[in-house]
């Protein structure tokens, strides 16, 4: 992972530090975080900044305040990420994983493009396309099953896209941009919910004959380069009980 300066506000840095400890399991449910006074002393910030960091963790659902006791770590699955959020993380840090996440079950194959994928990639249905799959997990189980659909012409430029190994020299988008000389300039995101099909259940390692009755989150992301070529279409299928959350600054 590349080392980059952390330009976030001090309260956000403190909150991110403890969020990582919580989601990785280093701080177990029921643990108490340091008091506002101790946080302020440890991080050399004001008590107002320390209080704001704890408030951010409460807003994210990672902790709760107990009057007269302190701030307690909760046991809740972390939300899933969209393909775009993973891309942003990869660009900032060199890794698309969220806090406490890992990926496994990496598979790559050249397959006929399903109708919906062909439409997203602007190719004919049944055309050859690279399908890259992986499963993101944390200590609670599967966060999401992720599939990247890539036109096969990029596999001829970058053979490792067709190999069933985790990419270690950059994301697929970074590799394609480097090989073609055309940067990725924009993306199109969607978010929806649907009931699990038997195939969805299989991908999430559930019993296809008895999938959960509640809908799951489905995120898609279409990435377009400077020449208006759609270079990748990503589909993230959230695990049962996972939510999707996004955060942005609001300027008064």
FENJO-V780416 format. One record per helix or strand of 3 or more residues. SS is the DSSP state (2 for helix, 1 for strand). FROM is the first residue (numbers start at 1). LEN is the number of residues. Records with the same first field share a line. If there is no record, write none. Layout:
# FENJO-V780416
SS = FROM-LEN / FROM-LEN
This chain:
# FENJO-V780416
2 = 10-14 / 36-8 / 47-13 / 83-11 / 115-7 / 152-6 / 159-4 / 172-9 / 198-6 / 208-3
1 = 63-4 / 70-4 / 102-11 / 128-11 / 141-11 / 184-11 / 216-10 / 230-9
